Amino acid sequence: MSAVALAAAAREVARLGLVSGTAGNLSLRAGETLLVTPTGRELASLAAEDIVTLDREGRAVGEGRPTSEWRLHRAVLDTRPDLNAVVHTHSSCATAASALRRSIPAVHYTVVAAGGEDIPCAPYATPGSAALAEAAARAMAERDACLLAHHGVVAAGATLEAAVSLALMVEELARIWLRLLAATPDPPVLHAAEMASLKAAWATYRSGGMTEGLPSG
């Protein structure tokens, strides 16, 4: 069932336009193993039987070749035991923003969905490398999403649905930020008191309580 869910999430990421061709990959924690999308396959057409299972050492259990970014997925989930799913894409606006090698600041309230006042940008490292995995894990120690410099974006969640939703939200936040940068080199951001109030409201919203000032969607 987990493989079915992961394949469905991969197809949804493609449907949303967050990936093209064979770019992008997803993972899902499954006990001591890790389910990942395969290398060299278009996410839009993945089925459950295409999903690859990895053991703790990154060895495939059964057939299939895992995404080359499996180390990144493992590192993020090892660092964040509260999260269970990871989505990595090269979505257009987030990838463009990553080339600036800057965090996306709090130019819009949705930044809080990633757990703080910005979307950090991990330093550049070779795709598929242990160095990239370590950089992403550090950037996400206190955030549920980060940019990868000159590469793309990583979003994670307690569920696949949450991870996919956050990846989409970061893409839209990056689009807003890039438009602001086209208008002014120093866009205004939410200040500390506003962020503190926002974090409190978001925590209530996430816990299932009703809170004024945040949408229910």
C-alpha positions as CSV (number, residue, x, y, z in Angstrom):
1,M,0.0,0.0,0.0
2,S,2.9,2.4,0.8
3,A,4.3,1.8,-2.7
4,V,0.9,2.6,-4.2
5,A,0.7,5.8,-2.2
6,L,4.3,6.9,-3.2
7,A,3.6,6.2,-6.9
8,A,0.4,8.2,-6.7
9,A,2.2,11.1,-5.0
10,A,4.8,11.0,-7.8
11,R,2.2,11.2,-10.4
12,E,0.5,14.1,-8.6
13,V,3.8,16.0,-8.4
14,A,4.0,15.7,-12.2
15,R,0.4,16.7,-12.7
16,L,1.0,19.8,-10.7
17,G,3.8,20.8,-13.0
18,L,6.5,20.6,-10.3
19,V,8.7,18.3,-12.4
20,S,9.4,17.5,-16.0
21,G,10.7,14.4,-17.7
22,T,12.8,12.3,-15.3
23,A,13.7,15.1,-13.0
24,G,12.6,15.0,-9.3
25,N,12.2,12.2,-6.8
26,L,10.2,11.2,-3.7
27,S,10.6,9.0,-0.7
28,L,8.5,7.5,2.1
29,R,9.6,6.1,5.4
30,A,8.5,2.5,5.8
31,G,9.7,1.2,9.2
32,E,13.5,0.5,8.9
33,T,13.3,0.7,5.1
34,L,12.9,3.6,2.7
35,L,10.7,3.6,-0.3
36,V,12.0,5.8,-3.2
37,T,11.2,6.5,-6.8
38,P,13.5,4.9,-9.4
39,T,16.2,6.5,-11.4
40,G,15.7,7.5,-15.0
41,R,11.9,7.2,-14.9
42,E,9.3,9.9,-15.5
43,L,7.2,10.5,-12.4
44,A,4.1,11.0,-14.5
45,S,3.9,7.3,-15.4
46,L,5.1,5.6,-12.2
47,A,3.2,2.6,-10.8
48,A,3.6,0.8,-7.5
49,E,5.8,-1.9,-9.0
50,D,8.3,0.7,-10.0
51,I,9.0,1.9,-6.4
52,V,12.3,0.8,-5.0
53,T,12.8,-0.4,-1.4
54,L,16.2,0.4,0.3
55,D,17.6,-0.9,3.5
56,R,19.5,1.2,6.1
57,E,22.7,1.0,4.0
58,G,21.0,2.1,0.8
59,R,20.9,-1.3,-0.7
60,A,18.0,-2.2,-2.9
61,V,15.7,-4.9,-1.4
62,G,14.5,-6.7,-4.6
63,E,14.7,-5.2,-8.1
64,G,15.0,-1.7,-9.3
65,R,17.5,1.1,-9.3
66,P,16.9,3.9,-6.8
67,T,17.0,7.6,-7.5
68,S,20.5,9.0,-7.4
69,E,19.4,11.3,-4.6
70,W,18.5,8.5,-2.2
71,R,21.2,9.8,0.2
72,L,19.5,13.1,0.4
73,H,16.2,11.5,1.3
74,R,17.8,9.2,3.9
75,A,19.8,12.1,5.5
76,V,16.7,14.4,5.8
77,L,14.6,11.6,7.4
78,D,17.4,10.5,9.7
79,T,17.7,14.1,10.9
80,R,14.0,14.6,11.3
81,P,12.3,11.6,12.9
82,D,9.0,13.6,13.0
83,L,8.9,13.6,9.2
84,N,8.1,10.6,7.0
85,A,8.0,11.8,3.4
86,V,10.3,13.9,1.2
87,V,9.7,15.5,-2.2
88,H,12.6,16.9,-4.3
89,T,11.8,18.8,-7.5
90,H,13.4,21.2,-9.9
91,S,10.3,23.4,-10.1
92,S,10.9,26.5,-12.1
93,C,10.6,29.4,-9.6
94,A,12.2,27.6,-6.7
95,T,15.1,26.5,-8.8
96,A,15.6,30.1,-10.2
97,A,15.5,31.4,-6.6
98,S,18.1,28.8,-5.6
99,A,20.6,30.2,-8.0
100,L,20.6,33.4,-5.9
101,R,22.1,31.4,-3.1
102,R,19.9,33.2,-0.6
103,S,17.1,32.1,1.7
104,I,13.6,33.2,0.7
105,P,12.6,35.6,3.5
106,A,9.2,36.2,5.0
107,V,7.6,38.1,2.2
108,H,4.3,36.2,2.6
109,Y,2.7,34.5,5.5
110,T,2.8,31.0,3.9
111,V,6.6,30.9,4.8
112,V,5.5,29.7,8.2
113,A,4.3,26.4,6.7
114,A,8.0,25.3,6.5
115,G,8.4,25.9,10.2
116,G,10.1,29.3,10.5
117,E,10.7,32.8,9.1
118,D,12.4,31.8,5.9
119,I,13.1,29.0,3.4
120,P,16.9,28.4,3.8
121,C,19.2,27.7,0.9
122,A,21.6,24.9,1.3
123,P,25.1,25.5,-0.3
124,Y,25.8,24.0,-3.6
125,A,27.1,20.4,-3.7
126,T,27.3,17.9,-6.5
127,P,23.9,16.3,-7.2
128,G,23.6,12.8,-5.8
129,S,26.6,13.3,-3.5
130,A,26.9,12.7,0.3
131,A,27.9,16.3,0.6
132,L,24.6,17.4,-0.9
133,A,22.7,15.1,1.4
134,E,24.5,16.5,4.5
135,A,23.9,20.1,3.3
136,A,20.2,19.5,2.9
137,A,19.9,17.8,6.2
138,R,21.6,20.7,8.0
139,A,19.3,23.2,6.2
140,M,16.2,21.2,7.3
141,A,17.2,20.6,10.9
142,E,14.6,23.3,11.9
143,R,12.7,23.7,8.6
144,D,10.5,21.4,6.6
145,A,11.8,22.8,3.3
146,C,14.9,24.2,1.8
147,L,16.4,25.3,-1.5
148,L,19.4,23.6,-2.9
149,A,21.7,26.2,-4.5
150,H,21.7,26.0,-8.3
151,H,19.6,22.8,-8.1
152,G,16.1,22.8,-6.8
153,V,14.0,22.4,-3.7
154,V,13.3,19.8,-1.0
155,A,10.1,19.7,1.0
156,A,9.1,17.2,3.6
157,G,6.1,16.3,5.8
158,A,4.6,13.9,8.2
159,T,2.6,12.5,5.3
160,L,3.1,12.4,1.5
161,E,0.2,14.8,1.1
162,A,1.9,17.3,3.4
163,A,5.2,17.1,1.6
164,V,3.6,17.5,-1.8
165,S,1.5,20.5,-0.6
166,L,4.6,22.1,0.9
167,A,6.6,21.7,-2.3
168,L,3.8,23.4,-4.2
169,M,3.6,26.2,-1.6
170,V,7.4,26.8,-1.7
171,E,7.2,27.1,-5.5
172,E,4.5,29.8,-5.2
173,L,6.4,31.6,-2.5
174,A,9.5,31.6,-4.7
175,R,7.4,33.0,-7.6
176,I,6.2,35.9,-5.3
177,W,9.7,36.6,-4.1
178,L,11.2,36.7,-7.6
179,R,8.4,39.1,-8.7
180,L,9.2,41.4,-5.7
181,L,12.9,41.3,-6.5
182,A,12.1,42.5,-10.0
183,A,10.4,45.5,-8.5
184,T,12.8,46.3,-5.6
185,P,16.2,44.9,-4.5
186,D,15.1,45.0,-0.9
187,P,11.5,43.8,-0.5
188,P,9.9,44.4,2.9
189,V,9.3,41.3,5.1
190,L,7.2,40.4,8.1
191,H,8.9,41.7,11.2
192,A,9.6,39.8,14.4
193,A,6.4,40.5,16.2
194,E,4.3,39.7,13.1
195,M,6.2,36.4,12.7
196,A,5.7,35.5,16.4
197,S,1.9,36.0,16.1
198,L,1.9,34.1,12.8
199,K,3.8,31.1,14.3
200,A,1.4,30.9,17.2
201,A,-1.6,31.0,14.9
202,W,-0.1,28.4,12.6
203,A,0.7,26.1,15.6
204,T,-3.0,26.3,16.6
205,Y,-4.1,25.6,13.1
206,R,-1.8,22.6,12.7
207,S,-3.1,21.2,16.0
208,G,-6.6,21.2,14.7
209,G,-7.8,24.2,16.6
210,M,-9.7,27.2,15.1
211,T,-7.6,30.3,14.9
212,E,-8.5,33.7,13.5
213,G,-6.5,35.1,10.6
214,L,-5.4,31.9,8.8
215,P,-7.3,30.2,5.9
216,S,-8.8,26.7,6.5
217,G,-7.4,25.5,3.1
